[in-house]
Amino acid sequence: MTFLRYFFYIVGGAFVSSALGGIFACIVALISPEFVAGLFSPSASAAGHSLVRYAAAVGMIWGIFLGTAVMAFSLLLVTAVNVARVIRKKADAQGPT
């Protein structure tokens, strides 16, 4: 059960990061469309669409990548701390050698 809970934490963190990345990219595209056009270099087919929508899509993709990585690393640290706690309890229960 713990594995599923951590998995859902990672997925939830990725979706939240994706939404935040999309919102941030939209704000950047609204403030400086030239920056977004030069940074992402949309293809010819995307040029006809809104640059803000394109920036939102790219921002969401990068948000999902970064969010998944950060959430997975955070859960790895939590797991390492819990494993260290179990090992310490076991060592304390055995007593001094």
Secondary structure, 3 states (H helix, E strand, C coil): CHHHHHHHHHHHHHHHHHHHHHHHHHHHHHHCHHHHHHHHCCCHHHHCCCHHHHHHHHHHHHHHHHHHHHHHHHHHHHHHHHHHHHHHHHHHHHCCC
